Amino acid sequence: MAVFPSKKFRSSSYNSTIPARYRAALARHPFALFGFPFIATMLLGSFFLTPATALRYERHDRKVRQLSKDEELGIGKDKRKIDMREEYYKLAAKDLDNWEQKRVKRLPGEPDGVL
């Protein structure tokens, strides 16, 4: 069985191309040509994305904000006043022991759940 060489065949015109020169330089200086650009991209990306993130949180804060005391007091003005005794006696006046279960009328074509 033949032994294949581990070195790939490259034509003589390949050595003058940009990828070939980059690959040769990368073998000599791996951090300068791969590690440093990667770290620089991460750092610059964080600096460029900081304003976008701040804008996102500012929009969220505009939607969800704390109410001042004046706004807080004005929220429930239109609501009906609740008296606990009145609510209790309304409930006590109903006959809770005599009731019957009634099925809800279904729309046409809707399954009624009866097997």
PyMOL commands that set and color helices and strands:
alter all, ss='L'
color gray80, all
select helices_A, chain A and resi 14-16+18-28+30-63+69-74+84-93
alter helices_A, ss='H'
color red, helices_A
deselect
rebuild
show_as cartoon
